[in-house]
């Protein structure tokens, strides 16, 4: 995707980072638009946090460039290197990194530009904007996790930046609080027309917050796209596995936009690959009470709002998820209905 340079907030061009002889990020090129919420998604060790730190100025590049609003802020030669505090980027750390000995208003004022009275005025305004105006004299330890997150975002924005980097900011919160804090954080970003880059290993979190997602695997960029594109048309088996449950059926034969599998002939979204794997999500299949033995039920799980079945399909197994109560409890076999089209990836 090539955008108008004026619309790009952050860009990496063939960015690579090494830790000694270990390649942590290899030739990653990204364009992140102004006002976009972008997520770097990957498992531990994929390179996502290293890439975020390179954008922020905390890791040197082995090759390539990082650009912020068209200005080169780092290159492998280091000749154009700009230190983190001068990149006009706010970094929100996983533990928020608030100063425990300073009050909330002093934390926000710390990085704000201007004289001391101007800093205090700006901090007071930001306290109001993040709805913490009655908490200015408190210490960070007196705040909830969600309130600390809002202070960290306010401190970053008070510096005059409109680009924010978040390193797994919700991972320390319990599930219920995580959803609320995530929504509050997104609202803050949207209200201030900021650009945000998040790092996470959780695909559900990525899908909930991202305009676009970049999936990294083994230091390389596997795919960039909208959550729907990533889920429905994964570029590789790594992307398909990372972004939700899936069954993988070997392609027996191909013909135009169809593939022959253990389920029969299925339609393929894009090109059918000889020797490839058809990616089938649990909700793509429907189990039907069998009038004759067809696909053996290997296991079933009641999950409240849904029921999951593992079903035999030739030499393979497929996972089916659907509303409960559709298959008799004593059923041993089902028929499988499906429509497609499905994605096809290299084995």
Buried (B, 14 or more C-beta within 10 A) or exposed (E): EEBEEEEBBBBBBEBBBBEEEEBBBBBBEBBBBBBBBBBBBBBEBBBBBBBBBBBBBBBEBBBBBBBBBEEBBBBBEEEEBBEBEEBBBBBBEBEBEBEEEBBBBBBBBBBBEEEEEEBBBBBBBBBEBBEBBEBBEBBBEEBEBBBBBBBBBBBBBBBEBBBBBBBBBBBBBEEEBBBBBBEBBBEBBEEBEBBBBBBBBBBEBBBBBBBBBBBBBEBBBBBBBEBEBBBBBBBBBBBBBBBBEBBBBBBBEBEEBBBBBBBEEBBBBEEBBEEBBBBBBBEBBBBBEBEEEBBBBEEBEEEEEBBBBBBBBEEBBBBBBBEBEEBEEEBEBBBBEBEBBBBBBEE
